Structure formats: structure tokens, C-alpha cells
């Protein structure tokens, strides 16, 4: 998922996507410990997606705080 797609999402959708991605990463980690992964690169992709979502949430929080101070 690209950053531009994430920016179009609402805050609620971002939270849901973050939750699903964290669960998926957890399942991948368990699978990597118990059996062979089909695509080991999927672990990195999920971590990067989590980072993108959290960065976007932080940007939005800072923008909201700046708007409150400015108003």
C-alpha cells in the first residue's frame, strides 16, 4: 500500500489497517519460527507499512495540535 493511498484514508480506517497489519506481522513472525515462510520479504513489507501508518498518524496529530495553537 502506497503512502498516497494511506493519506486518503480516514483516521478510523488507518487505525483498522494498522491493527490488521500488526496482527498479520505477528502471524508471520510465528510462522517464521515454526515453519518456512513462502516470502520472507513479507516481514519487511509489513514492518514498513506499520511505520508508514504511524508516521502519517503522527503528522496528522502534529497538524491538529498546530491548528489548535494557531486558532
Biotite code that builds the C-alpha atoms (Angstrom):
import biotite.structure as struc

atoms = struc.array([
    struc.Atom([0.000, 0.000, 0.000], chain_id="A", res_id=1, res_name="UNK", atom_name="CA", element="C"),
    struc.Atom([1.392, 3.363, -1.001], chain_id="A", res_id=2, res_name="UNK", atom_name="CA", element="C"),
    struc.Atom([1.609, 6.450, 1.186], chain_id="A", res_id=3, res_name="UNK", atom_name="CA", element="C"),
    struc.Atom([-0.768, 8.291, -1.153], chain_id="A", res_id=4, res_name="UNK", atom_name="CA", element="C"),
    struc.Atom([-3.393, 5.587, -0.589], chain_id="A", res_id=5, res_name="UNK", atom_name="CA", element="C"),
    struc.Atom([-2.908, 5.862, 3.164], chain_id="A", res_id=6, res_name="UNK", atom_name="CA", element="C"),
    struc.Atom([-3.290, 9.655, 3.076], chain_id="A", res_id=7, res_name="UNK", atom_name="CA", element="C"),
    struc.Atom([-6.733, 9.267, 1.504], chain_id="A", res_id=8, res_name="UNK", atom_name="CA", element="C"),
    struc.Atom([-7.941, 7.116, 4.409], chain_id="A", res_id=9, res_name="UNK", atom_name="CA", element="C"),
    struc.Atom([-9.826, 8.440, 7.396], chain_id="A", res_id=10, res_name="UNK", atom_name="CA", element="C"),
    struc.Atom([-8.352, 8.179, 10.881], chain_id="A", res_id=11, res_name="UNK", atom_name="CA", element="C"),
    struc.Atom([-10.642, 5.242, 11.692], chain_id="A", res_id=12, res_name="UNK", atom_name="CA", element="C"),
    struc.Atom([-9.580, 3.386, 8.546], chain_id="A", res_id=13, res_name="UNK", atom_name="CA", element="C"),
    struc.Atom([-5.924, 3.999, 9.398], chain_id="A", res_id=14, res_name="UNK", atom_name="CA", element="C"),
    struc.Atom([-6.407, 2.580, 12.889], chain_id="A", res_id=15, res_name="UNK", atom_name="CA", element="C"),
    struc.Atom([-8.119, -0.510, 11.477], chain_id="A", res_id=16, res_name="UNK", atom_name="CA", element="C"),
    struc.Atom([-5.397, -1.005, 8.862], chain_id="A", res_id=17, res_name="UNK", atom_name="CA", element="C"),
    struc.Atom([-2.697, -0.608, 11.498], chain_id="A", res_id=18, res_name="UNK", atom_name="CA", element="C"),
    struc.Atom([-4.381, -3.186, 13.731], chain_id="A", res_id=19, res_name="UNK", atom_name="CA", element="C"),
    struc.Atom([-4.758, -5.683, 10.862], chain_id="A", res_id=20, res_name="UNK", atom_name="CA", element="C"),
    struc.Atom([-1.172, -5.158, 9.746], chain_id="A", res_id=21, res_name="UNK", atom_name="CA", element="C"),
    struc.Atom([0.196, -5.705, 13.248], chain_id="A", res_id=22, res_name="UNK", atom_name="CA", element="C"),
    struc.Atom([-1.810, -8.927, 13.539], chain_id="A", res_id=23, res_name="UNK", atom_name="CA", element="C"),
    struc.Atom([-0.556, -10.093, 10.157], chain_id="A", res_id=24, res_name="UNK", atom_name="CA", element="C"),
    struc.Atom([3.053, -9.330, 11.140], chain_id="A", res_id=25, res_name="UNK", atom_name="CA", element="C"),
    struc.Atom([2.571, -11.279, 14.378], chain_id="A", res_id=26, res_name="UNK", atom_name="CA", element="C"),
    struc.Atom([1.263, -14.301, 12.464], chain_id="A", res_id=27, res_name="UNK", atom_name="CA", element="C"),
    struc.Atom([4.183, -14.067, 10.033], chain_id="A", res_id=28, res_name="UNK", atom_name="CA", element="C"),
    struc.Atom([6.683, -13.972, 12.892], chain_id="A", res_id=29, res_name="UNK", atom_name="CA", element="C"),
    struc.Atom([5.121, -17.052, 14.488], chain_id="A", res_id=30, res_name="UNK", atom_name="CA", element="C"),
    struc.Atom([5.115, -18.812, 11.127], chain_id="A", res_id=31, res_name="UNK", atom_name="CA", element="C"),
    struc.Atom([8.757, -17.912, 10.539], chain_id="A", res_id=32, res_name="UNK", atom_name="CA", element="C"),
    struc.Atom([9.688, -19.542, 13.838], chain_id="A", res_id=33, res_name="UNK", atom_name="CA", element="C"),
    struc.Atom([7.651, -22.707, 13.326], chain_id="A", res_id=34, res_name="UNK", atom_name="CA", element="C"),
    struc.Atom([7.965, -23.312, 9.592], chain_id="A", res_id=35, res_name="UNK", atom_name="CA", element="C"),
    struc.Atom([9.469, -21.952, 6.417], chain_id="A", res_id=36, res_name="UNK", atom_name="CA", element="C"),
    struc.Atom([7.986, -18.730, 5.038], chain_id="A", res_id=37, res_name="UNK", atom_name="CA", element="C"),
    struc.Atom([6.952, -18.593, 1.384], chain_id="A", res_id=38, res_name="UNK", atom_name="CA", element="C"),
    struc.Atom([8.048, -14.960, 1.127], chain_id="A", res_id=39, res_name="UNK", atom_name="CA", element="C"),
    struc.Atom([10.444, -13.792, 3.849], chain_id="A", res_id=40, res_name="UNK", atom_name="CA", element="C"),
    struc.Atom([10.334, -10.297, 2.331], chain_id="A", res_id=41, res_name="UNK", atom_name="CA", element="C"),
    struc.Atom([6.730, -10.054, 3.550], chain_id="A", res_id=42, res_name="UNK", atom_name="CA", element="C"),
    struc.Atom([8.037, -9.406, 7.080], chain_id="A", res_id=43, res_name="UNK", atom_name="CA", element="C"),
    struc.Atom([9.883, -6.293, 5.896], chain_id="A", res_id=44, res_name="UNK", atom_name="CA", element="C"),
    struc.Atom([6.885, -5.111, 3.859], chain_id="A", res_id=45, res_name="UNK", atom_name="CA", element="C"),
    struc.Atom([4.595, -5.337, 6.883], chain_id="A", res_id=46, res_name="UNK", atom_name="CA", element="C"),
    struc.Atom([7.064, -3.502, 9.142], chain_id="A", res_id=47, res_name="UNK", atom_name="CA", element="C"),
    struc.Atom([7.404, -0.716, 6.583], chain_id="A", res_id=48, res_name="UNK", atom_name="CA", element="C"),
    struc.Atom([3.627, -0.425, 6.230], chain_id="A", res_id=49, res_name="UNK", atom_name="CA", element="C"),
    struc.Atom([3.280, -0.116, 10.012], chain_id="A", res_id=50, res_name="UNK", atom_name="CA", element="C"),
    struc.Atom([5.932, 2.607, 10.003], chain_id="A", res_id=51, res_name="UNK", atom_name="CA", element="C"),
    struc.Atom([4.163, 4.486, 7.189], chain_id="A", res_id=52, res_name="UNK", atom_name="CA", element="C"),
    struc.Atom([0.836, 4.395, 9.022], chain_id="A", res_id=53, res_name="UNK", atom_name="CA", element="C"),
    struc.Atom([2.363, 5.513, 12.319], chain_id="A", res_id=54, res_name="UNK", atom_name="CA", element="C"),
    struc.Atom([4.249, 8.330, 10.575], chain_id="A", res_id=55, res_name="UNK", atom_name="CA", element="C"),
    struc.Atom([1.056, 9.538, 8.928], chain_id="A", res_id=56, res_name="UNK", atom_name="CA", element="C"),
    struc.Atom([-0.809, 9.412, 12.244], chain_id="A", res_id=57, res_name="UNK", atom_name="CA", element="C"),
    struc.Atom([1.972, 11.454, 13.852], chain_id="A", res_id=58, res_name="UNK", atom_name="CA", element="C"),
    struc.Atom([1.838, 14.025, 11.051], chain_id="A", res_id=59, res_name="UNK", atom_name="CA", element="C"),
    struc.Atom([-1.906, 14.369, 11.484], chain_id="A", res_id=60, res_name="UNK", atom_name="CA", element="C"),
    struc.Atom([-1.590, 14.702, 15.258], chain_id="A", res_id=61, res_name="UNK", atom_name="CA", element="C"),
    struc.Atom([1.059, 17.415, 14.925], chain_id="A", res_id=62, res_name="UNK", atom_name="CA", element="C"),
    struc.Atom([-1.037, 19.257, 12.334], chain_id="A", res_id=63, res_name="UNK", atom_name="CA", element="C"),
    struc.Atom([-4.070, 19.131, 14.626], chain_id="A", res_id=64, res_name="UNK", atom_name="CA", element="C"),
    struc.Atom([-2.018, 20.409, 17.575], chain_id="A", res_id=65, res_name="UNK", atom_name="CA", element="C"),
    struc.Atom([-0.607, 23.239, 15.463], chain_id="A", res_id=66, res_name="UNK", atom_name="CA", element="C"),
    struc.Atom([-4.115, 24.166, 14.292], chain_id="A", res_id=67, res_name="UNK", atom_name="CA", element="C"),
    struc.Atom([-5.318, 24.288, 17.904], chain_id="A", res_id=68, res_name="UNK", atom_name="CA", element="C"),
    struc.Atom([-2.451, 26.546, 18.944], chain_id="A", res_id=69, res_name="UNK", atom_name="CA", element="C"),
    struc.Atom([-2.961, 28.786, 15.938], chain_id="A", res_id=70, res_name="UNK", atom_name="CA", element="C"),
    struc.Atom([-6.710, 29.142, 16.428], chain_id="A", res_id=71, res_name="UNK", atom_name="CA", element="C"),
])
